[in-house]
Amino acid sequence: MSPNSEVEMVPSKFEKIEVEDGGIKLQNSGAYLIGKQFPEGDYEVSFSGVATDASGVQIIIETLGGKVKQEVSLSNDADKINLTVSKNTFLRLKKGLNKELILILKEK
């Protein structure tokens, strides 16, 4: 980029994730904005599918500034954790090589 260039920054649009009877289903790794994409609250978290990578699934709750508030891992489909997410935080999902896994959040 040359010194006299200009760049226009446009904020991302966060698509709302539908809450179904079975809960919220997150299929892709990435950051999800709580309060904009799905409601804040208390959830039971599990995943469906077979983990092909031993690292399983990592869930990180972060502030908008990037400070980690909580970090947990699920390593098999029998694992379940309780998670409270609050508005204006990110739920960051890392699935590694486990592309076929779906993270499921059920409201408590």
N, C-alpha and C positions, 0 to 999 in steps of 0.2 A: 504494500500500500504506500502510495507516495505521501509526503508530508502535507500536501494541500488537499488531500482527499477528505471527503465527509462520509460518515456512516450514519444511517438512520437505524436506531434500535427500536424494535417493536416488541411489547410484552407478549409472552405466550398466552394463548387462549387455552384454558383448562376445561376440557370437556367433562360434563357431569357424568358420573358413573351411576347407572341404574341400580337401585336396590331391589333385588328379586326375592321371591319366597325363600330361596335357599341362602340368601345373604348377598353380600357384595363379592363379586368374583373378579380378582385382578389377575390377568393373564400375562402381562408384560412387566419386565423389570423397569424400574424408573421411579420417579418421585410423584407422589399424589398429594395434592393440596387439600387438607382437611377443612371442611366448611364450605369449600367451593365445589369439589368433585364428589364428595360423599359426606354425610353428617358426622359431626363429632359425637362421641359417646363411648360406651363400654362394649367391647366385642370379644367373642371367643374366636380365636384365629387357628386355622388348620389349613392343610392343603390337600388337594386331590391329585392323583397321578403317581407315577413311580419315579423316584429320584434316581437319575442315572449318574449323578455326581455326588460323592459322599459329603460334600459341603452343605447339601440341603438348601434351605432358603434362609436368607438373612433379612431381618426387618429392623429398620432404624427409624426412630422418631427424632426429627430435628426441628429446631426453631427456624424461622424464615432467614435468620442470619447464619445458619449452618451449625449452630451448637447442638451436639448430640444430647438428647434428653434420655433416651432409652435405646438399647440394642439387644435383640434376642434372635435366636436361631431355631429353626425347626429342621429336624434331620430325617424324619419319616412320617408317613401319613397317619400314624397313630398319635403323634405329638399334637397337643393342643395347648394354647396359652391364652391367658386373659390379658387384654390390652385396652388401655384407655387412651383415646386420642382426643386432642382438643383443637378447637378452631385456630386457624392461622399457624398450623405446623405442617410439616411434610411427613408423610409416611414414605420412606424410601425402601423399595423392594429390590433385593439382589438375588437372582436365581442361578447365577453362574451358568453352568452347562445344562441345567435342568429346564430346558426350554418348554417342555410339555406340561410342567406343573402349573396348577391354578391355585392361587392363594384365596381362601374363603374367609370372610369376616361375617360372623352372625351376631346380630345385636342381642345383648343379654337382657 
